[in-house]
Amino acid sequence: MEPIKLKGNCNPRSYVDQCGSLRWLVVLEDGKTVTMARWMMMIFLHTSHIPRSIHVHHVNGIADDDRLDNFELLTASDHAKLHQPRDDSRFGVSATDEPILYGRLNATA
């Protein structure tokens, strides 16, 4: 399989995500922009596509620590559960875990 190449002499560029974490972006040869972590996992897995529903999680919590041994592939829902508190309401019921019950309790408050 051909390696997943970057576009021209494109250098990685940085940005700060909505959580305030530094991220590195690269532009692939086909023009798609992905994070450095996703590009590295694509190379490691010998695939040109990782579905958007699969996230590359930084195990140590440092978003710009792009070492292969710091990556873990998670579903989007598992990744969200990992980063969101389990008890995110004043009722002791999480909107993620029990959306119907959470909605009923929140409506009565």
N, C-alpha and C positions, 0 to 999 in steps of 0.2 A: 504494500500500500504506500502511496505517495505521502510524504509528510505534509502536515497542515501548515501551509506557508502564510506568512504575513504579506500584506499588500506592499509592493515596492520596497522602499527603505523606511517603512513606517516604524517609528519608535513608539514605545508605550507612552501613554499620557495618563495623568492622574486626575482623579476627581474625588470629591467628598460626597458620600452617599447621604441619604436622609437621616441616618443614625449618627452622622458625624465621623464615620470611619473612612480612612483613605483607601481608595480602590485604584487599581491599574487597569487600563483598557488597551486593547490591541485591535487593529483592523485586519481582518482576514483577507486573503487574496480575492475572495468572492464579494468583498465589500461589507460584510457583516462585522459589527463591533461586538466584542465579547470581553469579559474580564480576563485578566491574565490567568487567574485560577482555572477558569473554564477551559481556556486554550491549552493550558498545561495538562489538564485531565483528558482533553480530546487527544492530545499527543500520546499520553500514557496508555490510554485505552485503544489507540489505533482506530479512532472513529472521527468522521468529519461532522458528526451531529450528536449532541446530547440534548434530549428533549427539554423544553423550558420547564416542565413539571419536575425535573430533577435539578436540585441545587447542589453547588459545591460549598460545603460547610468548612470553615476554618476551625479545627478542633480546639486550638488553644485560645480562640476568641480574638486573635489579632488579625484583622482583615487584610493587612498588607504583608503578612508572613506567608508568602507563596512558595512554600516547600511542599513537595509531594507528600511527605509523611505528616503534613499538617492538614491534609484534605480528607474529607469524608463525603460521599455522595448520599444525599437524603431526598426523600420526596418533599415537595413544597410544604405539605401539611405537617410532616414530621419536623421540618426545619422551623416552621412558624411556632410549633409547640415548644421547641427547644429554646427559642429566643423570647417567648412571651411567658409571663408569669402564669402559673396554673390557676391562681385565685385572683382574677383581675376585677373583682366586683366587691361592693360593700356587703353583699349577701352571702359570700362564701361559695358562690356558684360561678364557674367560669363560662363566659359566652362561647368559648371554643369547645368546651366539653359538653355543656348542656344548653344549647342555644334556645330551645323552646322554654325550658324552665327559667332561664335567665331573662328571656323576653317577658314572661308573665310577672316575675318578681320586679323587674325594672318598670313595668307599666303601672304597678300598684304603688310605687314609691312617690 
